[in-house]
């Protein structure tokens, strides 16, 4: 059974991977750049840490 939401996520993932030439360092740089542009965290672990202070990023 096809799920159109999952398919769209995979398409976006594949597009970003191509944009970064499947290079994890380039992906990390892209995410850092986007985070700075949008003034919010792409991933925010602060709530998880509040629940579990021993949790690590």
C-alpha distance matrix in Angstrom:
0.0 3.8 6.5 9.7 12.1 11.1 11.2 14.6 15.8 15.3 17.1 19.9 20.2 20.6 23.1 25.1 25.2 26.5 29.0 30.3 30.4 28.2 31.3 31.0 34.5 33.8 30.7 32.9 35.5 33.1 31.9 35.5 36.4 33.7 34.8 38.4 37.6 35.7 38.1 35.5 34.0 30.6 30.3 32.7 33.4 36.4 34.8 33.5 37.0 38.6 36.7 37.3 40.4 40.0 36.6 37.0 35.4
3.8 0.0 3.8 6.3 9.0 8.2 7.7 10.9 12.6 12.2 13.6 16.4 17.1 17.4 19.6 21.8 22.2 23.4 25.7 27.2 27.4 25.5 28.7 28.5 31.9 30.9 27.8 30.2 32.6 29.9 28.9 32.6 33.3 30.5 31.8 35.3 34.3 32.5 35.1 32.7 31.4 27.9 28.1 30.6 31.6 34.7 33.4 32.3 35.7 37.4 35.8 36.6 39.4 39.2 35.6 35.7 33.8
6.5 3.8 0.0 3.8 5.5 5.4 6.2 8.7 10.1 10.7 12.4 14.5 15.4 16.5 18.4 20.2 21.1 22.6 24.4 25.9 26.7 24.8 27.7 27.2 30.4 29.3 26.0 28.1 30.5 27.8 26.4 30.0 30.7 27.8 28.8 32.4 31.4 29.4 31.9 29.4 28.1 24.8 25.0 27.4 28.6 31.5 30.1 29.2 32.7 34.3 32.8 33.7 36.6 36.6 33.0 33.2 31.2
9.7 6.3 3.8 0.0 3.8 5.5 5.0 6.1 8.6 9.8 10.4 12.3 14.1 15.1 16.3 18.4 19.7 20.9 22.4 24.3 25.3 23.9 26.8 26.5 29.5 28.0 24.8 27.1 29.0 26.0 24.9 28.5 28.8 25.8 27.1 30.5 29.1 27.2 30.0 27.8 26.9 23.7 24.4 27.0 28.6 31.4 30.2 29.8 33.2 34.7 33.6 34.7 37.3 37.6 33.9 33.9 31.5
12.1 9.0 5.5 3.8 0.0 3.8 5.4 5.2 6.3 8.7 9.9 10.7 12.4 14.2 15.4 16.7 18.4 20.1 21.2 22.8 24.2 22.6 25.2 24.5 27.3 25.9 22.5 24.4 26.5 23.5 22.0 25.5 26.0 22.8 23.9 27.3 26.1 24.0 26.6 24.3 23.3 20.1 20.8 23.2 24.9 27.6 26.5 26.2 29.6 31.0 30.1 31.2 33.8 34.2 30.5 30.5 28.1
11.1 8.2 5.4 5.5 3.8 0.0 3.8 5.4 5.0 6.2 8.6 9.9 10.4 12.2 14.2 15.4 16.3 18.3 19.9 21.1 22.1 20.2 22.8 22.0 25.2 24.1 20.7 22.7 25.1 22.5 21.0 24.7 25.5 22.7 23.7 27.3 26.5 24.7 27.1 24.7 23.2 19.7 20.0 22.7 24.0 27.1 26.1 25.3 28.6 30.4 29.3 30.1 32.6 32.6 28.9 28.7 26.4
11.2 7.7 6.2 5.0 5.4 3.8 0.0 3.8 5.4 5.1 6.2 8.7 9.8 10.4 12.3 14.3 15.1 16.4 18.3 20.0 20.6 19.1 22.1 22.0 25.1 23.7 20.6 23.2 25.2 22.4 21.6 25.4 25.8 23.1 24.7 28.1 27.0 25.6 28.4 26.3 25.0 21.5 22.2 25.2 26.8 29.9 29.2 28.5 31.7 33.7 32.7 33.4 35.7 35.6 31.8 31.3 28.8
14.6 10.9 8.7 6.1 5.2 5.4 3.8 0.0 3.8 5.4 5.0 6.2 8.6 9.8 10.5 12.4 14.1 15.3 16.5 18.5 19.7 18.6 21.4 21.3 24.0 22.2 19.1 21.6 23.2 20.1 19.3 23.0 23.1 20.2 21.9 25.2 23.8 22.4 25.3 23.5 22.6 19.1 20.4 23.4 25.4 28.4 27.9 27.6 30.7 32.6 32.0 32.9 35.0 35.2 31.4 30.7 28.0
15.8 12.6 10.1 8.6 6.3 5.0 5.4 3.8 0.0 3.8 5.4 5.1 6.1 8.5 9.8 10.6 12.2 14.2 15.3 16.6 18.1 16.5 18.9 18.3 21.1 19.7 16.3 18.5 20.5 17.7 16.5 20.2 20.7 18.0 19.3 22.8 21.9 20.4 23.1 21.0 19.7 16.1 17.0 20.1 22.0 25.1 24.8 24.3 27.2 29.3 28.8 29.5 31.5 31.5 27.7 27.0 24.2
15.3 12.2 10.7 9.8 8.7 6.2 5.1 5.4 3.8 0.0 3.8 5.5 5.0 6.0 8.5 9.9 10.3 12.2 14.1 15.2 16.0 14.2 17.1 16.9 20.1 18.8 15.7 18.3 20.5 17.9 17.3 21.1 21.7 19.5 21.1 24.5 23.8 22.8 25.5 23.5 21.9 18.1 18.9 22.3 23.8 27.2 27.1 26.2 29.0 31.4 30.8 31.1 33.0 32.7 28.9 27.8 25.1
17.1 13.6 12.4 10.4 9.9 8.6 6.2 5.0 5.4 3.8 0.0 3.8 5.4 5.1 6.1 8.7 9.8 10.6 12.2 14.3 15.0 14.1 17.2 17.7 20.5 18.5 15.8 18.9 20.4 17.4 17.4 21.2 21.2 18.9 21.1 24.2 23.0 22.3 25.4 23.9 22.7 19.1 20.5 24.0 26.0 29.2 29.3 28.8 31.5 33.8 33.6 34.0 35.7 35.5 31.7 30.4 27.4
19.9 16.4 14.5 12.3 10.7 9.9 8.7 6.2 5.1 5.5 3.8 0.0 3.8 5.4 5.0 6.2 8.5 9.9 10.5 12.4 14.0 13.3 15.8 15.9 18.3 16.1 13.2 16.0 17.3 14.2 13.9 17.7 17.6 15.1 17.4 20.4 19.2 18.5 21.6 20.3 19.2 15.6 17.4 20.9 23.2 26.3 26.6 26.4 29.0 31.2 31.3 31.8 33.3 33.3 29.5 28.1 24.9
20.2 17.1 15.4 14.1 12.4 10.4 9.8 8.6 6.1 5.0 5.4 3.8 0.0 3.8 5.5 5.2 6.1 8.7 9.8 10.7 12.1 10.5 12.9 12.7 15.5 14.0 10.9 13.7 15.6 13.0 12.7 16.5 17.0 15.1 17.0 20.3 19.7 19.3 22.0 20.3 18.6 14.8 16.0 19.7 21.6 25.0 25.5 24.9 27.2 29.8 29.8 29.9 31.3 30.9 27.1 25.5 22.4
20.6 17.4 16.5 15.1 14.2 12.2 10.4 9.8 8.5 6.0 5.1 5.4 3.8 0.0 3.8 5.5 5.0 6.2 8.6 9.9 10.2 9.0 12.2 13.1 16.0 14.2 11.9 15.3 16.9 14.4 15.0 18.7 18.9 17.4 19.7 22.7 22.0 22.0 24.8 23.5 21.9 18.2 19.5 23.3 25.1 28.5 29.2 28.4 30.7 33.4 33.4 33.3 34.6 34.0 30.2 28.5 25.4
23.1 19.6 18.4 16.3 15.4 14.2 12.3 10.5 9.8 8.5 6.1 5.0 5.5 3.8 0.0 3.8 5.4 5.2 6.2 8.7 9.7 9.9 12.7 13.9 16.1 13.5 11.5 15.0 15.8 12.8 13.9 17.5 16.9 15.4 18.3 20.8 19.6 19.9 23.1 22.3 21.2 17.7 19.7 23.4 25.8 29.0 29.8 29.5 31.7 34.2 34.5 34.6 35.8 35.5 31.7 29.8 26.5
25.1 21.8 20.2 18.4 16.7 15.4 14.3 12.4 10.6 9.9 8.7 6.2 5.2 5.5 3.8 0.0 3.8 5.4 4.9 6.2 8.5 8.4 10.3 10.9 12.8 10.2 7.9 11.2 12.1 9.2 10.2 13.8 13.5 12.3 15.0 17.5 16.8 17.3 20.2 19.4 18.0 14.6 16.6 20.4 22.8 25.9 27.1 26.8 28.7 31.3 31.9 31.9 32.8 32.4 28.7 26.6 23.1
25.2 22.2 21.1 19.7 18.4 16.3 15.1 14.1 12.2 10.3 9.8 8.5 6.1 5.0 5.4 3.8 0.0 3.8 5.4 5.1 6.0 4.8 7.5 8.7 11.2 9.3 7.4 11.1 12.5 10.6 11.8 15.2 15.5 14.9 17.3 19.9 19.7 20.3 22.9 22.0 20.1 16.7 18.1 21.9 23.8 27.1 28.5 27.7 29.4 32.3 32.7 32.3 33.1 32.4 28.7 26.4 23.1
26.5 23.4 22.6 20.9 20.1 18.3 16.4 15.3 14.2 12.2 10.6 9.9 8.7 6.2 5.2 5.4 3.8 0.0 3.8 5.3 4.8 5.9 8.9 11.2 13.1 10.6 9.9 13.7 14.2 12.2 14.2 17.3 16.9 16.6 19.5 21.6 21.0 22.0 24.9 24.4 23.0 19.6 21.4 25.2 27.3 30.6 31.9 31.3 33.0 35.9 36.4 36.0 36.8 36.1 32.4 30.1 26.7
29.0 25.7 24.4 22.4 21.2 19.9 18.3 16.5 15.3 14.1 12.2 10.5 9.8 8.6 6.2 4.9 5.4 3.8 0.0 3.8 5.5 7.7 9.2 11.2 12.2 8.9 8.5 12.1 11.8 9.3 11.9 14.7 13.8 13.6 16.8 18.5 17.7 19.1 22.0 22.0 20.9 17.9 20.2 23.9 26.3 29.3 30.9 30.7 32.2 34.9 35.8 35.6 36.1 35.7 32.1 29.6 26.0
30.3 27.2 25.9 24.3 22.8 21.1 20.0 18.5 16.6 15.2 14.3 12.4 10.7 9.9 8.7 6.2 5.1 5.3 3.8 0.0 3.8 5.3 5.6 7.6 8.4 5.4 5.6 9.2 9.2 7.8 10.5 13.0 12.7 13.3 16.0 17.7 17.7 19.3 21.7 21.5 19.9 17.0 18.9 22.5 24.6 27.7 29.6 29.1 30.3 33.3 34.2 33.6 33.9 33.2 29.7 27.0 23.5
30.4 27.4 26.7 25.3 24.2 22.1 20.6 19.7 18.1 16.0 15.0 14.0 12.1 10.2 9.7 8.5 6.0 4.8 5.5 3.8 0.0 3.8 5.3 8.7 10.0 7.7 8.6 12.1 12.4 11.5 14.1 16.6 16.4 17.1 19.8 21.5 21.5 23.1 25.5 25.2 23.5 20.5 22.1 25.8 27.6 30.8 32.7 31.9 33.1 36.2 36.9 36.2 36.5 35.5 32.0 29.2 26.0
28.2 25.5 24.8 23.9 22.6 20.2 19.1 18.6 16.5 14.2 14.1 13.3 10.5 9.0 9.9 8.4 4.8 5.9 7.7 5.3 3.8 0.0 3.8 6.5 9.0 8.0 7.8 11.1 12.5 12.0 13.7 16.4 17.1 17.5 19.7 21.9 22.2 23.4 25.6 24.8 22.6 19.4 20.4 24.0 25.4 28.9 30.6 29.4 30.7 33.9 34.4 33.4 34.0 32.8 29.2 26.6 23.5
31.3 28.7 27.7 26.8 25.2 22.8 22.1 21.4 18.9 17.1 17.2 15.8 12.9 12.2 12.7 10.3 7.5 8.9 9.2 5.6 5.3 3.8 0.0 3.8 5.5 5.3 6.3 8.8 10.0 10.6 12.4 14.4 15.4 16.6 18.4 20.2 21.2 22.6 24.4 23.7 21.4 18.6 19.5 22.9 24.2 27.5 29.6 28.5 29.3 32.6 33.4 32.2 32.4 31.0 27.7 24.7 21.6
31.0 28.5 27.2 26.5 24.5 22.0 22.0 21.3 18.3 16.9 17.7 15.9 12.7 13.1 13.9 10.9 8.7 11.2 11.2 7.6 8.7 6.5 3.8 0.0 3.8 5.4 4.9 6.1 8.6 9.7 10.4 12.3 14.1 15.2 16.3 18.4 19.8 21.0 22.3 21.3 18.6 15.9 16.3 19.6 20.7 24.0 26.1 24.8 25.5 28.9 29.7 28.5 28.5 27.2 23.9 20.9 17.8
34.5 31.9 30.4 29.5 27.3 25.2 25.1 24.0 21.1 20.1 20.5 18.3 15.5 16.0 16.1 12.8 11.2 13.1 12.2 8.4 10.0 9.0 5.5 3.8 0.0 3.8 5.4 5.1 6.3 8.6 10.0 10.6 12.4 14.3 15.3 16.8 18.5 20.2 21.2 20.7 18.2 16.1 16.8 19.8 21.0 24.0 26.6 25.6 25.9 29.2 30.4 29.2 28.8 27.6 24.5 21.2 18.0
33.8 30.9 29.3 28.0 25.9 24.1 23.7 22.2 19.7 18.8 18.5 16.1 14.0 14.2 13.5 10.2 9.3 10.6 8.9 5.4 7.7 8.0 5.3 5.4 3.8 0.0 3.8 5.4 5.0 6.1 8.6 9.8 10.5 12.2 14.1 15.4 16.4 18.4 19.9 19.8 17.9 15.6 17.1 20.4 22.2 25.1 27.5 27.0 27.5 30.7 32.0 31.1 30.8 30.0 26.8 23.6 20.2
30.7 27.8 26.0 24.8 22.5 20.7 20.6 19.1 16.3 15.7 15.8 13.2 10.9 11.9 11.5 7.9 7.4 9.9 8.5 5.6 8.6 7.8 6.3 4.9 5.4 3.8 0.0 3.8 5.4 5.0 6.2 8.6 9.8 10.5 12.2 14.3 15.3 16.5 18.2 17.5 15.3 12.6 14.0 17.5 19.3 22.4 24.5 23.9 24.9 27.9 29.0 28.3 28.4 27.8 24.3 21.5 18.0
32.9 30.2 28.1 27.1 24.4 22.7 23.2 21.6 18.5 18.3 18.9 16.0 13.7 15.3 15.0 11.2 11.1 13.7 12.1 9.2 12.1 11.1 8.8 6.1 5.1 5.4 3.8 0.0 3.8 5.4 5.2 6.2 8.6 9.9 10.5 12.4 14.3 15.4 16.4 15.6 13.2 11.0 12.0 15.1 16.8 19.7 22.2 21.6 22.1 25.2 26.6 25.8 25.5 24.9 21.6 18.6 15.0
35.5 32.6 30.5 29.0 26.5 25.1 25.2 23.2 20.5 20.5 20.4 17.3 15.6 16.9 15.8 12.1 12.5 14.2 11.8 9.2 12.4 12.5 10.0 8.6 6.3 5.0 5.4 3.8 0.0 3.8 5.5 5.1 6.2 8.6 9.8 10.7 12.4 14.4 15.5 15.6 13.9 12.3 14.1 17.0 19.1 21.5 24.2 24.2 24.5 27.3 29.1 28.5 27.9 27.5 24.5 21.3 17.7
33.1 29.9 27.8 26.0 23.5 22.5 22.4 20.1 17.7 17.9 17.4 14.2 13.0 14.4 12.8 9.2 10.6 12.2 9.3 7.8 11.5 12.0 10.6 9.7 8.6 6.1 5.0 5.4 3.8 0.0 3.8 5.5 5.1 6.2 8.5 10.0 10.6 12.3 14.2 14.4 13.1 11.0 13.5 16.7 19.3 21.8 24.1 24.3 25.1 27.8 29.3 29.1 29.0 28.9 25.6 22.8 19.1
31.9 28.9 26.4 24.9 22.0 21.0 21.6 19.3 16.5 17.3 17.4 13.9 12.7 15.0 13.9 10.2 11.8 14.2 11.9 10.5 14.1 13.7 12.4 10.4 10.0 8.6 6.2 5.2 5.5 3.8 0.0 3.8 5.4 5.1 6.0 8.6 9.8 10.5 12.0 11.4 9.6 7.3 9.7 12.9 15.6 18.1 20.3 20.6 21.5 24.1 25.6 25.5 25.5 25.6 22.3 19.7 15.9
35.5 32.6 30.0 28.5 25.5 24.7 25.4 23.0 20.2 21.1 21.2 17.7 16.5 18.7 17.5 13.8 15.2 17.3 14.7 13.0 16.6 16.4 14.4 12.3 10.6 9.8 8.6 6.2 5.1 5.5 3.8 0.0 3.8 5.5 5.0 6.3 8.7 10.1 10.6 10.6 9.0 8.3 10.4 12.8 15.5 17.4 20.2 20.7 21.0 23.5 25.5 25.4 24.8 25.0 22.0 19.2 15.4
36.4 33.3 30.7 28.8 26.0 25.5 25.8 23.1 20.7 21.7 21.2 17.6 17.0 18.9 16.9 13.5 15.5 16.9 13.8 12.7 16.4 17.1 15.4 14.1 12.4 10.5 9.8 8.6 6.2 5.1 5.4 3.8 0.0 3.8 5.4 5.2 6.3 8.8 10.1 11.2 10.9 10.2 13.2 15.6 18.6 20.3 22.9 23.8 24.2 26.4 28.6 28.7 28.1 28.6 25.6 22.9 19.2
33.7 30.5 27.8 25.8 22.8 22.7 23.1 20.2 18.0 19.5 18.9 15.1 15.1 17.4 15.4 12.3 14.9 16.6 13.6 13.3 17.1 17.5 16.6 15.2 14.3 12.2 10.5 9.9 8.6 6.2 5.1 5.5 3.8 0.0 3.8 5.4 5.0 6.2 8.5 9.1 9.1 8.0 11.5 14.0 17.4 19.2 21.3 22.4 23.4 25.3 27.2 27.7 27.6 28.4 25.2 22.9 19.2
34.8 31.8 28.8 27.1 23.9 23.7 24.7 21.9 19.3 21.1 21.1 17.4 17.0 19.7 18.3 15.0 17.3 19.5 16.8 16.0 19.8 19.7 18.4 16.3 15.3 14.1 12.2 10.5 9.8 8.5 6.0 5.0 5.4 3.8 0.0 3.8 5.5 5.4 6.0 6.0 5.7 5.8 9.0 10.9 14.3 15.7 18.0 19.3 20.1 21.9 24.0 24.6 24.3 25.2 22.3 20.1 16.5
38.4 35.3 32.4 30.5 27.3 27.3 28.1 25.2 22.8 24.5 24.2 20.4 20.3 22.7 20.8 17.5 19.9 21.6 18.5 17.7 21.5 21.9 20.2 18.4 16.8 15.4 14.3 12.4 10.7 10.0 8.6 6.3 5.2 5.4 3.8 0.0 3.8 5.6 5.3 7.4 8.2 9.4 12.4 13.6 16.9 17.7 20.3 22.0 22.2 23.8 26.3 26.9 26.2 27.3 24.6 22.3 18.7
37.6 34.3 31.4 29.1 26.1 26.5 27.0 23.8 21.9 23.8 23.0 19.2 19.7 22.0 19.6 16.8 19.7 21.0 17.7 17.7 21.5 22.2 21.2 19.8 18.5 16.4 15.3 14.3 12.4 10.6 9.8 8.7 6.3 5.0 5.5 3.8 0.0 3.8 5.7 8.3 10.1 10.7 14.2 15.7 19.3 20.2 22.3 24.2 24.9 26.3 28.6 29.5 29.1 30.3 27.5 25.4 21.8
35.7 32.5 29.4 27.2 24.0 24.7 25.6 22.4 20.4 22.8 22.3 18.5 19.3 22.0 19.9 17.3 20.3 22.0 19.1 19.3 23.1 23.4 22.6 21.0 20.2 18.4 16.5 15.4 14.4 12.3 10.5 10.1 8.8 6.2 5.4 5.6 3.8 0.0 3.8 5.5 8.0 8.8 12.3 13.5 17.2 17.9 19.6 21.7 22.8 23.9 26.0 27.3 27.2 28.7 25.9 24.2 20.8
38.1 35.1 31.9 30.0 26.6 27.1 28.4 25.3 23.1 25.5 25.4 21.6 22.0 24.8 23.1 20.2 22.9 24.9 22.0 21.7 25.5 25.6 24.4 22.3 21.2 19.9 18.2 16.4 15.5 14.2 12.0 10.6 10.1 8.5 6.0 5.3 5.7 3.8 0.0 3.8 6.9 9.2 12.0 12.2 15.7 15.8 17.8 20.2 20.7 21.6 24.1 25.4 24.9 26.7 24.2 22.6 19.4
35.5 32.7 29.4 27.8 24.3 24.7 26.3 23.5 21.0 23.5 23.9 20.3 20.3 23.5 22.3 19.4 22.0 24.4 22.0 21.5 25.2 24.8 23.7 21.3 20.7 19.8 17.5 15.6 15.6 14.4 11.4 10.6 11.2 9.1 6.0 7.4 8.3 5.5 3.8 0.0 3.7 6.4 8.7 8.7 12.3 12.6 14.3 16.6 17.5 18.4 20.7 22.1 21.9 23.7 21.1 19.8 16.7
34.0 31.4 28.1 26.9 23.3 23.2 25.0 22.6 19.7 21.9 22.7 19.2 18.6 21.9 21.2 18.0 20.1 23.0 20.9 19.9 23.5 22.6 21.4 18.6 18.2 17.9 15.3 13.2 13.9 13.1 9.6 9.0 10.9 9.1 5.7 8.2 10.1 8.0 6.9 3.7 0.0 3.8 5.2 5.6 9.3 10.3 12.4 14.0 14.9 16.4 18.5 19.4 19.3 20.7 17.9 16.4 13.1
30.6 27.9 24.8 23.7 20.1 19.7 21.5 19.1 16.1 18.1 19.1 15.6 14.8 18.2 17.7 14.6 16.7 19.6 17.9 17.0 20.5 19.4 18.6 15.9 16.1 15.6 12.6 11.0 12.3 11.0 7.3 8.3 10.2 8.0 5.8 9.4 10.7 8.8 9.2 6.4 3.8 0.0 3.8 6.6 10.0 12.1 13.7 14.6 16.1 18.0 19.5 20.2 20.6 21.5 18.2 16.7 13.2
30.3 28.1 25.0 24.4 20.8 20.0 22.2 20.4 17.0 18.9 20.5 17.4 16.0 19.5 19.7 16.6 18.1 21.4 20.2 18.9 22.1 20.4 19.5 16.3 16.8 17.1 14.0 12.0 14.1 13.5 9.7 10.4 13.2 11.5 9.0 12.4 14.2 12.3 12.0 8.7 5.2 3.8 0.0 3.8 6.5 9.3 10.8 11.1 12.6 14.9 16.2 16.6 17.1 17.9 14.5 13.2 9.9
32.7 30.6 27.4 27.0 23.2 22.7 25.2 23.4 20.1 22.3 24.0 20.9 19.7 23.3 23.4 20.4 21.9 25.2 23.9 22.5 25.8 24.0 22.9 19.6 19.8 20.4 17.5 15.1 17.0 16.7 12.9 12.8 15.6 14.0 10.9 13.6 15.7 13.5 12.2 8.7 5.6 6.6 3.8 0.0 3.8 5.6 7.4 8.5 9.7 11.5 13.2 14.0 14.3 15.7 12.7 11.9 9.2
33.4 31.6 28.6 28.6 24.9 24.0 26.8 25.4 22.0 23.8 26.0 23.2 21.6 25.1 25.8 22.8 23.8 27.3 26.3 24.6 27.6 25.4 24.2 20.7 21.0 22.2 19.3 16.8 19.1 19.3 15.6 15.5 18.6 17.4 14.3 16.9 19.3 17.2 15.7 12.3 9.3 10.0 6.5 3.8 0.0 3.8 5.6 5.3 6.2 8.7 10.1 10.3 10.7 12.0 9.0 8.7 6.8
36.4 34.7 31.5 31.4 27.6 27.1 29.9 28.4 25.1 27.2 29.2 26.3 25.0 28.5 29.0 25.9 27.1 30.6 29.3 27.7 30.8 28.9 27.5 24.0 24.0 25.1 22.4 19.7 21.5 21.8 18.1 17.4 20.3 19.2 15.7 17.7 20.2 17.9 15.8 12.6 10.3 12.1 9.3 5.6 3.8 0.0 3.8 5.5 5.1 6.2 8.8 9.7 9.5 11.8 9.8 10.1 9.1
34.8 33.4 30.1 30.2 26.5 26.1 29.2 27.9 24.8 27.1 29.3 26.6 25.5 29.2 29.8 27.1 28.5 31.9 30.9 29.6 32.7 30.6 29.6 26.1 26.6 27.5 24.5 22.2 24.2 24.1 20.3 20.2 22.9 21.3 18.0 20.3 22.3 19.6 17.8 14.3 12.4 13.7 10.8 7.4 5.6 3.8 0.0 3.8 5.4 5.1 6.5 8.7 9.7 12.4 10.5 12.0 11.5
33.5 32.3 29.2 29.8 26.2 25.3 28.5 27.6 24.3 26.2 28.8 26.4 24.9 28.4 29.5 26.8 27.7 31.3 30.7 29.1 31.9 29.4 28.5 24.8 25.6 27.0 23.9 21.6 24.2 24.3 20.6 20.7 23.8 22.4 19.3 22.0 24.2 21.7 20.2 16.6 14.0 14.6 11.1 8.5 5.3 5.5 3.8 0.0 3.8 5.4 5.1 6.1 7.9 9.7 7.4 9.3 9.6
37.0 35.7 32.7 33.2 29.6 28.6 31.7 30.7 27.2 29.0 31.5 29.0 27.2 30.7 31.7 28.7 29.4 33.0 32.2 30.3 33.1 30.7 29.3 25.5 25.9 27.5 24.9 22.1 24.5 25.1 21.5 21.0 24.2 23.4 20.1 22.2 24.9 22.8 20.7 17.5 14.9 16.1 12.6 9.7 6.2 5.1 5.4 3.8 0.0 3.8 5.3 4.8 4.8 7.1 5.6 7.5 8.5
38.6 37.4 34.3 34.7 31.0 30.4 33.7 32.6 29.3 31.4 33.8 31.2 29.8 33.4 34.2 31.3 32.3 35.9 34.9 33.3 36.2 33.9 32.6 28.9 29.2 30.7 27.9 25.2 27.3 27.8 24.1 23.5 26.4 25.3 21.9 23.8 26.3 23.9 21.6 18.4 16.4 18.0 14.9 11.5 8.7 6.2 5.1 5.4 3.8 0.0 3.8 5.5 5.7 9.2 8.9 11.2 12.2
36.7 35.8 32.8 33.6 30.1 29.3 32.7 32.0 28.8 30.8 33.6 31.3 29.8 33.4 34.5 31.9 32.7 36.4 35.8 34.2 36.9 34.4 33.4 29.7 30.4 32.0 29.0 26.6 29.1 29.3 25.6 25.5 28.6 27.2 24.0 26.3 28.6 26.0 24.1 20.7 18.5 19.5 16.2 13.2 10.1 8.8 6.5 5.1 5.3 3.8 0.0 3.8 6.3 9.1 8.7 11.8 13.4
37.3 36.6 33.7 34.7 31.2 30.1 33.4 32.9 29.5 31.1 34.0 31.8 29.9 33.3 34.6 31.9 32.3 36.0 35.6 33.6 36.2 33.4 32.2 28.5 29.2 31.1 28.3 25.8 28.5 29.1 25.5 25.4 28.7 27.7 24.6 26.9 29.5 27.3 25.4 22.1 19.4 20.2 16.6 14.0 10.3 9.7 8.7 6.1 4.8 5.5 3.8 0.0 3.8 5.5 5.6 9.1 11.5
40.4 39.4 36.6 37.3 33.8 32.6 35.7 35.0 31.5 33.0 35.7 33.3 31.3 34.6 35.8 32.8 33.1 36.8 36.1 33.9 36.5 34.0 32.4 28.5 28.8 30.8 28.4 25.5 27.9 29.0 25.5 24.8 28.1 27.6 24.3 26.2 29.1 27.2 24.9 21.9 19.3 20.6 17.1 14.3 10.7 9.5 9.7 7.9 4.8 5.7 6.3 3.8 0.0 3.8 5.5 8.2 10.8
40.0 39.2 36.6 37.6 34.2 32.6 35.6 35.2 31.5 32.7 35.5 33.3 30.9 34.0 35.5 32.4 32.4 36.1 35.7 33.2 35.5 32.8 31.0 27.2 27.6 30.0 27.8 24.9 27.5 28.9 25.6 25.0 28.6 28.4 25.2 27.3 30.3 28.7 26.7 23.7 20.7 21.5 17.9 15.7 12.0 11.8 12.4 9.7 7.1 9.2 9.1 5.5 3.8 0.0 3.8 6.4 9.9
36.6 35.6 33.0 33.9 30.5 28.9 31.8 31.4 27.7 28.9 31.7 29.5 27.1 30.2 31.7 28.7 28.7 32.4 32.1 29.7 32.0 29.2 27.7 23.9 24.5 26.8 24.3 21.6 24.5 25.6 22.3 22.0 25.6 25.2 22.3 24.6 27.5 25.9 24.2 21.1 17.9 18.2 14.5 12.7 9.0 9.8 10.5 7.4 5.6 8.9 8.7 5.6 5.5 3.8 0.0 3.8 6.9
37.0 35.7 33.2 33.9 30.5 28.7 31.3 30.7 27.0 27.8 30.4 28.1 25.5 28.5 29.8 26.6 26.4 30.1 29.6 27.0 29.2 26.6 24.7 20.9 21.2 23.6 21.5 18.6 21.3 22.8 19.7 19.2 22.9 22.9 20.1 22.3 25.4 24.2 22.6 19.8 16.4 16.7 13.2 11.9 8.7 10.1 12.0 9.3 7.5 11.2 11.8 9.1 8.2 6.4 3.8 0.0 3.8
35.4 33.8 31.2 31.5 28.1 26.4 28.8 28.0 24.2 25.1 27.4 24.9 22.4 25.4 26.5 23.1 23.1 26.7 26.0 23.5 26.0 23.5 21.6 17.8 18.0 20.2 18.0 15.0 17.7 19.1 15.9 15.4 19.2 19.2 16.5 18.7 21.8 20.8 19.4 16.7 13.1 13.2 9.9 9.2 6.8 9.1 11.5 9.6 8.5 12.2 13.4 11.5 10.8 9.9 6.9 3.8 0.0
